Amino acid sequence: MKKQSFFLLLFIISITISAAAQNPVKFFSKELKYGYKDVNGKIIIPAIYGRAENFSEGLACVNMDPPFGAGGGKGYGYIDINGTLVIPFMFQSADDFSCSRAAVRFQGKYGYINKLGKIVIPCMYGWTKPFKEGLAAVTMDNYFDNGFHGKWGYIDTSGTLKIAVQYDDTRYFSEGLAGVGMAGGNPAVTKWGFIDKTGKLVIPFQFDDITRDFTDGRAKVKTGDDRIYIDKTGKRAY
């Protein structure tokens, strides 16, 4: 049974790598426009976009504004790997898809759309972060107006608040844990710990920064002048 699980994992990894390798790669033309090439360097989507992101889950965020301009165009939309516009230009800003959701800004607030372009989590947030492992950090505060100081919590892909709004800063979930920061009224002395997907604090607030989320059971943190790796109990790994 263990052998079967191992080979299944290898198969999933190989499929994921193969799919990623087939994604078009963006390039910047001498005309100061973005387009996309295949893995062999052949142009498959013409360089017509003012701004463009890499493909994620089969879609890429693009707009037609001047690349170094102040916007003012039609806004952001999404194209598929054939260059077909599948979600119209309508958003003030937009992020990559993850967990079949993409954060967008519409009428001054942030929410999330699905791959059909439908707003499935209302645009009511002051700022949002991408979904990872089914959860995304959100704040109701206007992040810029507050000098990047707001209170954060986590929602699931249906928009349900799963972890209460209480943190001064957050990171993505990785391997079931997410770094969260508490400032105690002074952002300059934010301390970081880790929570699980229920919101339980599993590694206390003690680190000055987190420089790498958990990967293969290890995270990299900063404490004083030292940068160390820790395991999922918070103990120094090496």
Secondary structure, 3 states (H helix, E strand, C coil): CHHHHHHHHHHHHHHHHHHHHHCCEEEECCCCCEEEECCCCCEEEEEEECEECCCECCEEEEECCCCCCCCCCCCEEEEECCCCEEEEEEECEECCCECCEEEEEECCEEEEECCCCCEEEEEEECEECCCECCEEEEECCCCCCCCCCCCEEEEECCCCEEEEEEECEEEEEECCEEEEEECCCCHHHCEEEEECCCCCEEEEEEECEEEEEEECCEEEEEECCEEEEECCCCCECC
